[in-house]
Amino acid sequence: VIVFIYILILILGSCCAPDDLKVAFSAGLTDSGPVGPFDEESTLIFSKTFSNVGGAYDPTTGVFTAPVGGVYFFSFSATDYLKGYMGLYLYRNNQPIIFTLDLNDHGGYTSTCSGVALQLEEGDCIRLSLPASYRLYDDSRNFSVFSGFLLFPL
């Protein structure tokens, strides 16, 4: 009986410990309409924070910093409505991981989205970047959103 109680305490302690870290964020890009095109690649600042549990996303820089090593999931969506290229890079520590691209050759709303699970070390940084001469659009309807969360620590 004592061994059973000890094992039960260990199990409950591991799943319900007060230091059990919860990390999740979601943010919209802007309410002001077009973003870009810029002359050079630019980090996007998703300043409309919908949630930021754990405070790992900085809405003033657009950068997520992993507070703990683990596996994280990130997703993003982007929209534009003018003819031309629309796309985004997802970077980990200044290394491109994903690139999404859409050529809007009809004029009218078009969207792109992507997601990825990444194993991160504590302090790794994730950001989205708009390539030079590309553009996006966002307004109060939140077409362009960046989200991420910790799946589990390692």
Summary of the structure (lengths in Angstrom):
residues: 154
radius of gyration: 18.9
end to end distance: 31.5
largest distance: 71.4
contacts: 466
relative contact order: 0.29
helix: 10%
strand: 52%
